[in-house]
Amino acid sequence: MASEPVDFDALIGHWRAALESANRALRSAEGDLSSAELRGRSRHLAEERVATVNLLDAVARERLANRSLVRLVTASWEVRRLLALPSDTEACVFNVDGVLVGSAAIHAAAWRQMFDEFEYWWIERTGEAFPPFTVTVDYPRLIHGKSRTDAVRDFLSNRGIELPEGSRDDPVGARTVHGLAARKEQLLLRHVREGHVRAYEGARLYLELAHDAGIRSAVVSGSTNMRLLLDRAHLSPLVDDFVDGNTMAAEGLRRKPSPDALLAACRHLGVAPERTAVFETTRDGVVAGRAGHFELVVGVEQDGDGRALLAEGADRVISDLGDIFEQVVAL
């Protein structure tokens, strides 16, 4: 019988919580235990921690899973070293897509379905076809990082098509800019609810370790559905504050490369940007981090664009938050 897949991020998180609870209990009992008994119990807990790591490592070998993460069942005093953050860092601000969750693929699928439906209608109405929406070219160039209505306008303009603007009250699928934007929103919610949204490898563990170290976390996204995506990825309980498309509209925040949203996250957390690390995936995100005078700007490359992120001012570039653990553990 085939083995069930193991979610090692969750498994390690449970073991970390159990071992840290035992460690806190031991520390709170220091006044009631003799020095010899305290040393003995501490040694026993350390041995149990090592045995746990070895057991998880063996399971990972058997399941052919990534083994770097199972080595992170570590004592709380080592956490900051594992996070590779400056010693005075008080908070982390994460871009959602590409850092915590691979949500761009879900958004792109919804955009493609909506524009395909529109093209069928357009051909029936005019008898003329236009180049269909492509995920690889149109999404990053015309859609990503923009509001839904701006994205619709830019795609239609690129194809030489004009539609009435309409209003926010337009029904889903109305042949207006707002109607098409509403249809995309409807399709996105369907994709999220029917699909399986997963956090990137290492994302949940990084957030858990930051929490252990007393480092607050905020997330930033132009999407109004960010919280739903994080809920589906089981990351919401690990996040202290959210700056999404709704927040940006309510507070009049400009989109990147302006640092507005990143700075808003700092205000909500009550921390200074000079004591905050930012994790971004795009050139505009890195530029925003530098413009906001953040203590550390980490580029997370998704398409081999690491050199471009460094050129824009990223302090370092990784491909996944789990890379940080692996690099530190290897030292």
N, C-alpha and C positions, 0 to 999 in steps of 0.2 A: 504494500500500500504506500502511495506517495506521501511524503512528509508534508504537514501543513506549513505554510510560509510563516516565518517568525518576524514580528515587528520588533527589531532589536532596539530601536529608539525607545519604544514603550517599555520593553523588558528591562533595559538598563535604568530607565527612570524609576521603575518600581523598586529595583534593588538599591539604587542610590537612596531613595526615600527611607527604605527600611534600615539601611546601615547608618544613615545620618541620624535617624531617630534613636537608634541604639547608642550612638556616640553622644548625643545630647543628654540622654538619660544617664549615661555614665558620668558625664561632666557635672550634672546636677547632684549626683550622689557623692561627690568628692568629700564633702564634709562628714559623711556618715561612714566612710570606708577607711580602713587603715591603708597606709602607703603600700604595703605589700599586696593587699587585696586589690587595690586600685591598679597597681602595675600588672597583676595577674589577669584581671578582667580586660585591661587595655590590650595586653598581649593576645588574649583570646579573640578579641574583636578584630585585631589586625590580621590574625591568622584566618579568621572567617572571611575577611575582605579578600585576602589573597586566594582562598579556596573558591570564593564566588567568581573572581576574575578567571581563574583556571577553568572552572566549570563552564562559564559562558563562552570562553575561548574554544573549548572542546565542542560545544554545541555549534558554534559558528563554523568550525572546520567541517563538521559533519554535514551541515546544511549549505556549505559553500557560500556563506554570507560574508559581508564585509567585516573583517576582524578588527579594524582599527578602533571601532567604537566600543567593543566589549572590554577594552583595556582602560576604560574611563570610569570605572567604579572606583573612585578615588576619594581621598579625604578632603574635607571642605577647605582646608588651608591651602590646597593645591589648585583650587578652582581658577583663580585669577591668572595663574600661569598658563593653564590650559586654554583660557579664552584669548590669550595673546593680546591683552589690553594694557594700556598704561596703568600704573599703579593708582593714579588719582581719578580714573574714569568712574563716573557716577551713573551713566545711562548709555543705552544703545538705541539707535533709531534705524529700523529696517525697512527698506522697500519690500513690498509683499511679493510681487511677481518677480521671479528669477532668483530671489534670495530665500524666501520661506516656502513659497508654493509656486508650482508651475502653472499659474493661472492664465498666462498668455495663450496657451494652446486652447483653453476652454473659451476664452473671449474670441480668439480667431475663428474657431469653429462656428460660433454663433454669428459672427459677422459674415462669414462665407455663406451660411445658409440663408441669411436675410437677403444678401445681395443677389444670390442665385434666384431666390423667389422673385425679387424685383426685376431681374433681367427677363425672366419668363413673361412677366406682365408687360414689360417694355417692348419685347419682340411682338407680342400679340397686338399691342396698341399701335406700334409704329412700323413693324416689319423690319426693324433694324436691330442688329446685334451689336454688342460692344464687348471688349475683352473682359472675361469674367474675373472676379475677385480672386487674387492669389494670396495665400498665407505667407509665402516666402518673400514676395516683393511688395505687395500693397499693404499688408498689415504693418510692417515696421516703418514704411515710408509715409503712409497716409493715415494710419489709424492709431497706432500705439502712442500712449501718453496724452491723447486729446480727449475732450469731452465727446459724448456720443454725437451730439448735433454737429460739432465741428468736424468730426470724422466723416459723417455722412456728406456734409457739404464738400469736403476736400476730395472724397472719392468720386462723387458725381461730377465735380468740376474737372477732375482728371480725365473723366470719360466724355466730357463735353455735354453733359446733361444738366438741365435746369429744372427744378421742381419748386412749387410754392413752399414757402417757409412753414406755414401752418402755425400751430400753437401747442403748448403742453397738454391741452385738452383733446388733441386729436386722437382718435381711436387707434389701437394697435394696427399697424399695416397700412394706414392711410397713405396715399401717394404724395406725401409731403415730407420735408426734412424731419419734422418731429414725429410723424407717423412711422417712418422707417427706423428712427432711433428707438421708439417704443417697442417695435417688433424685435429689434436686436436684444433689448432688455428682457423681453419675454422669453426669447430663445435661450439666452444665457442662464436665466433662472431654471429653465427646464434642464439644460445640460448639467448644471450644478447638482440639482436634486436627483437626477437620474444617474449621474456619473459617480466616479470615485475620486474625490479630491484628496491628494496625498501631499504631505509636507515633504520637502526635499530631504534627502538623507543628511542627518546631522542637525537639521534646523530645530527640531523639538528639544534635542539634548542640549544644544547651545543655549536656548532660552531657559531651560531648566537650570543649567549651571550658572547662568547670569543671575537668576533668581536666588540661587544658593549663596552667591557672592554678594548679595545685597545691591546688585546693579539693576536699575529699573529699565524697562523695555517699552518702546512705542513703535507702532507701525504706520507707514504712510503709503497711500495709494490714491490715485485719482478716481478709482472705481467707487461707485455707490454701493457695490455688493461685497466690499472687502470683508466685512464681518461675517457674512454668510460663508465665504470661502474659508476663512480662518476657523469658523465653527466646524465646517465639514472636514477640515484637516486636523481638528482637535488641538488647535494652538491658542484659541481665544483665552483660556484661563491663565496662560503664561504671559499675557500682554497687559501692561498697565494702562496704556492709552492708545486711542485710535484716531488718526487723521485721514478721513476718506473724502470722497467726492462731495458728500453732504456737508462735511465740516468746511471744506474749501469754499463751497458756495456761500455758506452761512457767514464765514469770517472774511470773505473777499480775498482769498489767498490765490496768488498767481501760480501757475504750473511751472515746473522745472524748465529751464535752468535757474529760475528764481529760487532762492532758498526759503521762500515763505512757508511752505508746508513743513519742512524740516525744523525751522525755527518755532513754528506753532507747536510741534511735538515737544520741543524743549520747554516751552512756556507751560504746556499742560502738565508736564512732569515736574516742573519747578526746578529745573537744572540748567546750568549754563552750557552753551554749545562748546565752550572751551574745555568742558569736562564730559563731552559726549562723543561717542564713536558712531559713524554713519556707515551703513552698508548699502551700496547702490549697484545697479547693473548697467546703466547707460552713461554715455558721455555727459548728457544733461544732468543726470543725477550726481555725478562726480563734480561737475562744475558748481552745482548747487551746494554741495558739501563744502567745497573750498570757499565759495562766496560767503557762506554762513560762518566761516572761521571755526569749523568743528575740529576737535582735538585730533581725531583720526578718521580718515576716509578710506574705506575698504571697497575695492571694486570686485564684484562677483561676475566673472565672465561667463556667458552662456554660448557665445558663437565665436570663440577664439579671438575676441576683440580686446584681449588683455593689454596689448601695447597701446592701443588708443586710450584705454582707461588710465594707464600710467601717464600718458602724454598730457591728459587733462588734469593731472594732479593727484591721482589716487596714491596713497601711501604704500599700498600693497594690493596685489590681485590674487584672488583664489577662484576656484570653479565651484566650490560648495563649502558651506560652513564646516562640514566634516573634515575638510582639508586642514583647517586650523588645528584640530585635535591631532591629526596624523602627523603634521609637521612638528608640533610641540613634543609629542610622545617620542618621536624619532630622535630628538636631540639628546 
